[in-house]
Amino acid sequence: MKGQLELYFSHTFRGTLWSTLAVPEDNVLVLEIRDHQNKQVTFSVLHCVDKTFLWNEVQLDEPWWVGLAAAASGVILFTLYLETANPDKKGILAYSLVDRKLCWWNNDFSLTSVSANAVAGVSSRYGIKQVVLDLKTGVELSASNQPLAPQPSGVQKPVQYTEGTANFDTVKTFLGQKLNLIPVNALEYLEANGFIFVSYYVLEIDLVNYLLVLSVDGNVVLHEKLDEHLKGIGLDTFFILSGCLIFVKNKRELVSYQML
């Protein structure tokens, strides 16, 4: 039956799901999981179609001062923080998505953008210098080989409306009439695949984030609490990839629903 959502997968991680990066060309999600108590970070790669892990909470040589940066053309890029007291001192690590092997590294590179064949960034060892590296090898490219414009992402993300704007007020009025809700601060809105998606915040003693999914005729298809006891609002609290709605619950659980 069209206009329905069916649970596709759900996985709870041992740490906080700190960052989620969708790679549409490979139908994968690259995930950064942080265990703040033990100061350890691991990375997972989930194939969204097969629902299998290509990486399953893999730890790199640096246990904590490294983070997910970008991915393209079968390469995952990580930012390495070289001096804990100076976050501007950065390097980059490039790993093969398929076999998890280290392809190359550069200890003087702050990433700014990625294309299908190159990465652009800044070197600061001898003053500020714009640098372009080959994505596969890390070899510096000449100025004539600047990276191509990024390909369309293939990921559908919501638009954020902040409190006090006309769009926020319109959705707020709708939610009040439909479900007697009073959203605050901000909300995220998307219309896609015959559904209406709204991620909103309400005050229940503390700030709470919910995700509401409606069919085009206004029927509630899904209404999930994403997180509670929040100190502020988030961005991109859900997205759509490969025909699936994907979001994180309670900072640890990755959930996907297939849109039928």
C-alpha positions in Angstrom: 0.0 0.0 0.0 1.4 3.4 -1.0 1.8 6.1 1.6 3.2 3.8 4.2 6.5 3.4 6.0 8.0 0.1 6.9 10.9 -0.4 9.3 13.9 -1.2 7.2 16.7 -1.5 9.8 17.7 -0.4 13.3 21.0 -0.6 15.0 22.1 0.7 18.5 25.7 1.6 19.0 27.7 1.4 22.2 28.7 5.1 22.0 27.2 8.3 20.8 26.5 8.5 17.1 28.4 11.7 16.6 28.4 12.1 12.8 26.5 10.5 9.9 27.7 10.9 6.3 25.7 9.6 3.4 27.5 8.4 0.3 24.8 7.9 -2.4 27.1 6.7 -5.1 28.0 3.6 -2.9 24.6 3.4 -1.1 26.4 3.6 2.2 26.4 5.5 5.5 29.7 6.3 7.1 29.3 6.7 10.9 31.4 8.2 13.6 30.7 6.7 17.1 32.3 8.4 20.1 32.7 6.9 23.6 33.4 10.0 25.7 33.9 8.0 28.9 36.8 6.0 27.5 38.0 8.6 25.0 37.7 6.3 22.1 36.2 6.9 18.6 35.2 4.2 16.1 33.9 4.2 12.6 31.3 2.1 10.9 30.2 1.8 7.2 26.7 0.5 6.7 25.4 -0.6 3.2 21.9 0.8 3.0 20.6 -1.8 0.5 22.2 -5.0 1.9 21.9 -3.8 5.5 25.3 -5.1 6.2 28.4 -3.4 7.8 31.4 -3.0 5.6 33.1 -1.5 8.7 31.8 -2.4 12.2 33.1 0.0 14.9 36.6 0.1 13.5 39.2 2.0 15.5 42.1 3.8 13.7 45.6 4.1 15.1 44.7 7.4 16.7 42.0 6.4 19.4 40.4 9.8 20.0 41.7 12.9 18.2 40.4 12.0 14.7 37.0 12.6 13.1 35.1 11.8 10.0 35.5 14.5 7.3 34.2 13.4 3.9 33.9 10.5 1.4 33.9 10.2 -2.3 34.8 7.7 -5.1 35.4 4.9 -2.6 37.7 6.9 -0.3 36.9 8.0 3.2 38.7 11.0 4.6 39.4 11.7 8.2 40.6 14.8 9.9 43.5 14.2 12.3 44.0 16.7 15.1 47.8 17.0 15.6 47.9 19.2 18.7 45.2 18.9 21.3 45.8 22.5 22.5 45.6 23.9 18.9 42.6 22.7 16.8 44.0 24.5 13.8 46.8 22.0 13.5 45.3 19.3 11.3 46.2 16.5 9.0 44.2 14.2 6.8 44.0 10.4 6.5 42.5 8.7 3.4 41.2 5.1 3.7 39.7 2.8 1.1 36.0 2.3 1.8 36.0 -1.3 0.6 39.1 -2.9 2.3 39.8 -0.3 5.1 43.4 0.1 4.0 45.2 3.4 4.5 45.7 5.0 1.0 47.7 8.0 2.0 48.1 10.7 4.6 49.2 14.3 4.9 50.2 15.9 8.3 49.8 19.5 7.1 46.4 19.7 5.5 43.1 21.3 6.6 40.3 20.0 4.3 37.9 22.5 2.7 36.2 20.6 -0.2 36.0 17.3 -2.0 35.2 16.4 -5.6 35.1 13.0 -7.4 38.9 13.1 -8.1 40.5 15.6 -5.8 40.5 17.3 -2.4 41.1 21.0 -1.7 42.5 22.4 1.5 45.0 24.6 3.2 48.6 24.0 4.2 50.0 26.2 7.0 53.5 25.0 7.5 55.1 27.8 5.5 52.3 30.4 5.7 48.8 29.9 4.4 48.8 28.0 1.1 45.9 26.7 -1.0 46.6 23.0 -1.9 44.8 20.5 -4.1 45.6 16.8 -3.7 44.7 13.8 -5.8 41.9 11.9 -4.0 43.3 8.5 -4.6 47.0 9.1 -4.0 47.4 12.3 -2.1 49.8 13.7 -4.6 49.7 17.5 -5.0 48.1 18.6 -8.3 49.0 21.7 -10.3 46.7 24.7 -10.4 45.4 23.7 -13.8 43.9 20.5 -12.3 41.6 22.1 -9.8 38.9 19.8 -8.5 35.7 19.5 -10.5 32.4 20.8 -9.0 30.9 18.2 -6.6 28.3 15.9 -8.1 24.7 16.3 -6.8 24.5 14.7 -3.4 21.6 12.3 -4.1 20.6 13.0 -0.5 17.3 14.8 0.3 17.6 17.0 3.4 15.1 19.2 5.1 15.0 22.9 5.3 15.2 24.5 8.7 12.8 27.3 9.7 13.5 29.2 12.8 11.0 30.6 15.2 9.6 34.0 14.2 9.8 33.4 10.4 6.7 33.1 8.2 7.4 29.5 7.3 7.8 28.5 10.9 4.5 30.2 11.8 2.7 28.4 9.0 3.8 25.0 10.1 3.3 25.9 13.7 -0.3 26.8 13.0 -0.8 23.5 11.0 0.6 21.4 13.9 -1.5 23.2 16.4 -4.7 22.6 14.5 -3.8 19.0 13.5 -2.2 17.6 16.7 -2.6 20.4 19.3 1.2 20.9 19.3 3.1 24.1 20.1 6.6 23.8 18.4 9.3 26.1 19.7 12.8 27.4 18.6 12.9 25.8 15.1 11.7 23.0 12.9 12.8 21.1 9.8 10.5 20.5 6.9 10.6 18.4 3.8 8.1 17.2 1.2 9.3 14.1 -0.7 8.1 10.8 -2.1 4.5 11.6 -1.3 5.2 12.3 2.3 5.5 15.4 4.5 8.3 15.3 7.1 8.5 17.7 10.1 11.1 17.5 12.8 10.0 19.9 15.6 10.8 20.8 19.2 8.4 21.2 22.1 8.9 22.0 25.8 8.1 19.0 28.1 9.9 20.4 31.2 13.1 20.1 29.0 13.4 20.6 25.2 12.3 17.5 23.2 12.7 16.7 19.5 10.0 14.7 17.6 9.8 13.6 14.0 6.3 13.6 12.4 5.6 12.0 9.0 2.3 12.6 7.2 0.8 11.3 4.0 -0.2 13.9 1.4 -3.8 13.6 2.6 -2.8 14.4 6.1 -2.8 11.1 7.8 -0.1 10.5 10.5 2.2 7.8 9.2 5.0 8.0 11.9 5.4 10.1 15.1 8.7 9.4 16.9 10.6 11.0 19.7 14.1 11.5 18.5 15.7 12.9 21.7 15.0 14.6 25.0 16.7 16.8 27.7 18.2 18.8 24.9 20.2 22.0 25.4 19.7 23.3 21.9 18.4 22.4 18.4 20.1 20.2 15.8 20.5 20.4 12.0 19.6 17.7 9.5 17.9 15.6 12.2 16.7 13.3 9.3 17.4 12.7 5.6 16.3 10.5 2.7 18.7 8.2 0.9 18.0 5.4 -1.6 14.2 5.6 -0.9 14.6 5.4 2.8 14.0 7.8 5.7 17.0 7.8 8.0 17.4 9.3 11.5 19.1 8.9 14.9 17.2 8.2 18.1 18.5 8.9 21.6 22.0 9.7 20.2 22.8 6.0 19.8 20.2 4.3 17.6 20.3 4.5 13.8 16.9 3.9 12.3 15.7 3.6 8.7 12.2 3.3 7.3 11.5 2.3 3.7 8.9 4.5 1.9 6.2 2.4 0.2 
